[in-house]
Amino acid sequence: MYSKVVVPLDGSELSEQSLPHARLIAGALSLPIELVEAFDVLPPAMHAASAMFATERMLEEAQTQSGHYLEQVRTELVGMGYAATATTLPGAPASAIVDWVGDDPDALVVMSTHGRGGIARWALGSVADKVLHAIPNPMLLIRSAAAKAAAAIELKAVMAPLDGSTLSELSLEHAAIMAAALKSHIVLLRINPDAELYRQYLRPTARGATETAESDWAPVEELVEAETNDARMSLERAARRLAGEFSFGGDVAHRILESRNVAEAIVDTAAAEQAMVVMTTHGRSGINRLVLGSVTDRVVRHSDVPVLVVRQAEIPSPAAIEQTVQAADTPNFSGASVQPA
């Protein structure tokens, strides 16, 4: 599925926090590693007014310095047995990285979310954010501010938050690949609203109606039970897809939780499960569905575990969706077991 592992660096130790994860994935999947660094002699705020002062000599010196650094890292990787290349990219970091990896949408980008700031180095946090929202590639993000804490965490699982939509299940294939690489099980997570949130949302006065007796409210308990049953069936269907469509033979557990803060629930569950998070950037919106785009941003910023973000490349046609659902609803006994919460 992936053609290579691309690792953007900026010369700082913080940006290099992505390297252990890149090595793990590249080694497990027999992929080459491509190191890239954008050399930019001017900070972003000075580009428009001061680009004329970036002399050819300054650019050459920046490229030479960048090349020496990347070659040192590449040599270390080769010495460990990895196939590795190094490429220097002229220009503003985010634009240079986007242009480089955009030519190969199957490349997996592994990137730390913070690097050294200042005149001679780019602020990798903002760069990672810009790259994330501009490329179609899957992107594994490691929040370097939590690197020391994360270093002590041995990843034991891969967790895929789902909301019952086809779009959120775009993460399943990636979850299967990562779980195989980590030799771990998969946790399928569904976050439902709690009963009190339903009461607030469904109370007639909340919708502009006049005050009525509580007995006239919608049957909240029945709605919660129906949503729980829907979640269970959805996760079981996703587990069958993992076993059948994506040939995942490991264990698949499912977790159904109630929370008003979806991102917080994902972060806390990932920490408890010691799991890499794999999620798409968009899902179905509404009271009973995750808004996965904004949720993903918050999970990336607050998670102490790596987060693999899968961009929505295209919306499947209704016929393709129906075909997928029908295939998933067909029982499959190819080896994956589903463990209840």
C-alpha positions as CSV (number, residue, x, y, z in Angstrom):
1,M,0.0,0.0,0.0
2,Y,2.8,2.4,0.9
3,S,5.6,3.1,-1.6
4,K,8.1,4.6,0.8
5,V,8.4,6.4,4.2
6,V,9.2,10.1,3.9
7,V,10.7,11.8,6.9
8,P,10.9,15.6,6.9
9,L,13.7,16.8,9.3
10,D,15.0,20.2,10.3
11,G,18.3,19.3,12.0
12,S,16.8,19.4,15.5
13,E,16.6,16.5,18.0
14,L,12.9,17.2,18.3
15,S,12.3,16.6,14.6
16,E,14.3,13.4,14.8
17,Q,11.7,12.0,17.3
18,S,10.0,10.7,14.1
19,L,12.9,8.5,13.1
20,P,12.3,5.5,15.5
21,H,8.7,5.2,14.2
22,A,9.9,5.5,10.6
23,R,12.5,2.8,11.2
24,L,9.9,0.5,12.7
25,I,7.4,0.8,9.9
26,A,10.0,0.7,7.1
27,G,11.6,-2.4,8.6
28,A,8.3,-4.2,9.1
29,L,7.0,-3.4,5.7
30,S,10.3,-3.5,3.7
31,L,10.0,0.1,2.6
32,P,12.8,2.6,1.7
33,I,13.2,5.7,3.9
34,E,13.5,9.1,2.2
35,L,14.9,11.9,4.4
36,V,14.0,15.4,3.3
37,E,15.0,18.8,4.6
38,A,13.9,22.2,3.2
39,F,16.7,24.8,3.3
40,D,15.3,28.2,3.7
41,V,17.5,31.2,4.5
42,L,14.7,33.5,5.4
43,P,11.9,33.1,8.0
44,P,8.4,33.0,6.6
45,A,7.5,36.6,7.7
46,M,10.4,38.0,5.6
47,H,9.7,36.2,2.4
48,A,7.6,38.8,0.6
49,A,9.8,41.8,1.4
50,S,13.2,40.3,1.7
51,A,13.6,37.5,-0.8
52,M,15.8,39.7,-2.9
53,F,18.5,39.6,-0.2
54,A,18.8,35.9,-0.3
55,T,22.0,35.7,-2.3
56,E,23.1,32.8,-4.3
57,R,26.0,32.2,-1.9
58,M,23.5,32.1,1.1
59,L,21.4,29.5,-0.7
60,E,24.5,27.4,-1.6
61,E,25.6,27.5,2.0
62,A,22.2,26.5,3.3
63,Q,22.0,23.6,0.8
64,T,25.5,22.4,1.7
65,Q,24.7,22.5,5.4
66,S,21.4,20.7,4.9
67,G,23.0,18.1,2.7
68,H,25.8,17.3,5.2
69,Y,23.2,16.8,8.0
70,L,20.9,14.6,5.9
71,E,23.8,12.5,4.7
72,Q,24.9,11.9,8.3
73,V,21.4,10.7,9.2
74,R,21.2,8.6,6.0
75,T,24.6,6.9,6.7
76,E,23.4,5.9,10.2
77,L,20.2,4.4,8.7
78,V,22.1,2.5,6.0
79,G,24.4,1.2,8.8
80,M,21.4,-0.2,10.5
81,G,20.3,-2.0,7.4
82,Y,17.7,0.3,6.0
83,A,17.5,1.5,2.3
84,A,17.7,5.3,2.7
85,T,18.0,8.3,0.5
86,A,18.4,12.0,1.3
87,T,17.0,15.0,-0.5
88,T,17.4,18.7,0.1
89,L,14.5,20.9,-0.9
90,P,14.9,24.6,-1.7
91,G,12.2,27.0,-0.5
92,A,9.7,27.5,2.3
93,P,9.4,24.2,4.2
94,A,5.7,23.5,4.0
95,S,5.4,24.3,0.3
96,A,8.6,22.4,-0.5
97,I,7.4,19.3,1.4
98,V,4.0,19.4,-0.1
99,D,5.3,19.7,-3.7
100,W,7.8,16.8,-3.1
101,V,5.5,14.2,-1.6
102,G,2.4,15.2,-3.6
103,D,3.9,13.5,-6.6
104,D,3.6,10.2,-4.8
105,P,0.3,9.9,-2.9
106,D,1.2,6.4,-1.7
107,A,4.2,7.7,0.2
108,L,3.7,7.6,4.0
109,V,4.9,10.8,5.7
110,V,6.2,10.4,9.2
111,M,6.8,13.7,10.9
112,S,7.3,15.2,14.3
113,T,4.9,18.1,15.1
114,H,7.5,20.4,16.6
115,G,11.1,21.3,15.7
116,R,13.5,24.1,16.5
117,G,12.3,27.5,15.7
118,G,14.2,30.7,14.8
119,I,16.0,32.3,11.9
120,A,17.8,29.2,10.7
121,R,15.2,26.5,11.4
122,W,11.6,26.1,10.6
123,A,8.8,25.8,13.2
124,L,8.0,22.2,12.5
125,G,4.7,22.4,14.4
126,S,3.1,24.9,12.0
127,V,4.8,23.2,9.0
128,A,3.3,19.8,10.0
129,D,-0.1,21.4,10.3
130,K,0.1,22.9,6.8
131,V,1.4,19.8,5.3
132,L,-1.3,17.7,6.9
133,H,-4.0,19.8,5.3
134,A,-2.4,20.1,1.9
135,I,-1.4,16.5,0.9
136,P,-3.4,13.5,0.0
137,N,-0.9,11.2,1.6
138,P,-1.4,9.3,4.9
139,M,0.6,11.1,7.6
140,L,1.9,9.7,10.9
141,L,2.4,12.5,13.4
142,I,4.4,12.3,16.5
143,R,3.9,15.2,19.0
144,S,7.5,15.8,20.1
145,A,6.5,17.8,23.1
146,A,5.4,14.5,24.6
147,A,8.4,12.6,23.1
148,K,10.0,11.7,26.5
149,A,6.7,10.4,27.8
150,A,5.9,8.6,24.6
151,A,9.4,7.0,24.5
152,A,8.5,5.1,27.6
153,I,5.3,3.8,26.1
154,E,5.5,0.5,24.2
155,L,2.8,0.5,21.6
156,K,0.7,-2.6,22.2
157,A,-2.2,-1.9,19.9
158,V,-3.6,0.1,17.0
159,M,-6.8,2.0,17.6
160,A,-9.3,3.1,15.0
161,P,-12.0,5.6,16.2
162,L,-15.1,5.1,14.0
163,D,-18.4,6.9,13.8
164,G,-20.4,4.4,11.7
165,S,-19.8,6.3,8.4
166,T,-18.0,4.9,5.3
167,L,-15.6,7.8,5.4
168,S,-14.4,7.1,8.9
169,E,-13.8,3.4,7.9
170,L,-11.2,4.6,5.3
171,S,-8.8,4.1,8.2
172,L,-9.4,0.4,8.4
173,E,-6.9,-0.7,5.8
174,H,-4.2,1.5,7.3
175,A,-5.0,0.1,10.8
176,A,-4.6,-3.4,9.5
177,I,-1.2,-2.6,7.9
178,M,0.0,-0.8,11.1
179,A,-1.2,-3.6,13.4
180,A,0.7,-6.2,11.2
181,A,3.8,-4.0,11.4
182,L,3.6,-3.7,15.1
183,K,2.5,-7.3,15.6
184,S,-0.4,-6.1,17.7
185,H,-4.2,-6.3,17.9
186,I,-6.7,-3.6,16.7
187,V,-9.1,-1.7,18.9
188,L,-12.2,-0.3,17.2
189,L,-13.5,2.6,19.2
190,R,-17.0,4.2,19.0
191,I,-17.8,7.3,21.1
192,N,-21.6,7.9,21.7
193,P,-23.2,10.9,23.4
194,D,-24.2,10.3,27.0
195,A,-27.9,10.3,28.1
196,E,-27.7,13.8,29.5
197,L,-26.6,15.2,26.2
198,Y,-29.5,13.5,24.5
199,R,-31.9,15.1,27.1
200,Q,-30.5,18.6,26.5
201,Y,-30.6,18.2,22.7
202,L,-34.1,16.5,22.6
203,R,-35.8,18.6,25.2
204,P,-38.7,20.4,23.4
205,T,-37.7,23.9,24.8
206,A,-34.2,23.4,23.4
207,R,-35.8,23.2,20.0
208,G,-38.0,26.4,20.5
209,A,-41.1,24.7,21.8
210,T,-43.0,25.7,25.0
211,E,-42.1,24.1,28.3
212,T,-43.6,20.6,28.7
213,A,-43.5,17.9,31.3
214,E,-40.5,15.6,31.3
215,S,-42.8,12.7,30.5
216,D,-43.4,14.3,27.1
217,W,-39.7,14.3,26.2
218,A,-38.4,11.9,23.7
219,P,-37.6,8.4,25.2
220,V,-33.9,9.1,25.9
221,E,-33.2,5.7,27.3
222,E,-34.6,4.0,24.2
223,L,-32.5,6.2,22.0
224,V,-29.3,5.5,24.0
225,E,-30.0,1.8,23.8
226,A,-30.7,2.0,20.0
227,E,-27.5,4.0,19.5
228,T,-25.5,1.4,21.5
229,N,-26.9,-1.4,19.5
230,D,-26.1,0.4,16.2
231,A,-22.6,1.0,17.4
232,R,-22.1,-2.7,18.3
233,M,-23.3,-3.8,14.9
234,S,-21.2,-1.2,13.1
235,L,-18.1,-2.3,14.9
236,E,-18.8,-5.9,14.3
237,R,-19.2,-5.1,10.6
238,A,-15.9,-3.2,10.6
239,A,-14.2,-6.2,12.2
240,R,-15.5,-8.5,9.5
241,R,-14.1,-6.0,6.9
242,L,-10.7,-6.2,8.6
243,A,-10.7,-10.0,8.5
244,G,-12.1,-10.4,5.0
245,E,-11.4,-7.3,2.9
246,F,-8.0,-6.5,4.4
247,S,-6.9,-10.0,5.4
248,F,-6.1,-9.1,9.0
249,G,-5.7,-12.3,11.0
250,G,-5.1,-10.8,14.5
251,D,-7.4,-10.0,17.3
252,V,-9.9,-7.2,17.0
253,A,-11.5,-5.7,20.2
254,H,-14.2,-3.1,20.2
255,R,-14.9,-0.4,22.8
256,I,-18.2,1.6,23.0
257,L,-17.9,4.6,25.3
258,E,-20.1,7.6,26.2
259,S,-18.6,11.0,26.3
260,R,-19.4,14.6,25.4
261,N,-15.7,15.3,24.5
262,V,-14.8,13.0,21.7
263,A,-11.2,14.0,21.3
264,E,-10.5,13.7,25.0
265,A,-12.1,10.2,25.0
266,I,-9.9,9.1,22.1
267,V,-6.8,10.5,23.7
268,D,-7.5,8.9,27.1
269,T,-8.5,5.5,25.5
270,A,-5.4,5.5,23.3
271,A,-3.2,6.1,26.4
272,A,-4.9,3.4,28.4
273,E,-4.6,0.9,25.5
274,Q,-1.1,2.1,24.7
275,A,-2.3,2.3,21.1
276,M,-1.3,4.1,17.9
277,V,-4.3,6.1,16.7
278,V,-5.4,5.7,13.1
279,M,-8.2,8.0,12.0
280,T,-9.6,9.8,9.0
281,T,-9.9,13.6,8.8
282,H,-13.7,13.6,8.1
283,G,-16.7,11.6,9.1
284,R,-20.5,12.1,9.4
285,S,-21.5,15.1,11.5
286,G,-24.5,15.5,13.8
287,I,-25.5,14.8,17.4
288,N,-24.8,11.1,17.2
289,R,-21.7,11.2,15.0
290,L,-18.1,12.3,15.3
291,V,-16.9,15.4,13.5
292,L,-13.7,13.7,12.7
293,G,-12.0,16.6,11.0
294,S,-11.9,18.9,14.0
295,V,-11.6,15.9,16.4
296,T,-8.5,14.7,14.5
297,D,-6.8,18.1,15.0
298,R,-7.4,18.0,18.7
299,V,-6.2,14.4,19.0
300,V,-3.0,15.2,17.2
301,R,-2.3,18.1,19.5
302,H,-2.9,16.3,22.7
303,S,-2.1,12.7,22.2
304,D,1.1,11.2,23.7
305,V,1.0,8.4,21.2
306,P,1.6,8.5,17.4
307,V,-1.5,9.5,15.3
308,L,-1.8,8.3,11.7
309,V,-4.1,10.6,9.8
310,V,-5.7,9.3,6.6
311,R,-7.0,12.0,4.3
312,Q,-10.3,11.6,2.5
313,A,-9.2,11.1,-1.1
314,E,-12.7,10.9,-2.6
315,I,-16.2,10.1,-1.5
316,P,-17.2,6.6,-2.7
317,S,-20.2,6.3,-5.0
318,P,-23.5,5.1,-3.5
319,A,-23.2,1.9,-5.4
320,A,-19.7,1.3,-4.1
321,I,-20.9,2.0,-0.5
322,E,-23.8,-0.4,-0.8
323,Q,-21.5,-3.1,-2.3
324,T,-19.0,-2.6,0.6
325,V,-21.8,-2.8,3.2
326,Q,-23.3,-6.0,1.7
327,A,-19.8,-7.6,1.6
328,A,-19.1,-6.6,5.2
329,D,-22.5,-8.0,6.4
330,T,-21.6,-11.4,5.0
331,P,-20.1,-13.6,7.8
332,N,-16.4,-14.3,7.4
333,F,-14.5,-16.8,9.5
334,S,-11.0,-16.2,8.2
335,G,-9.4,-15.9,11.6
336,A,-10.0,-12.5,13.3
337,S,-11.7,-12.7,16.7
338,V,-13.8,-9.9,18.1
339,Q,-13.5,-9.3,21.8
340,P,-16.3,-7.5,23.6
341,A,-15.5,-4.5,25.7
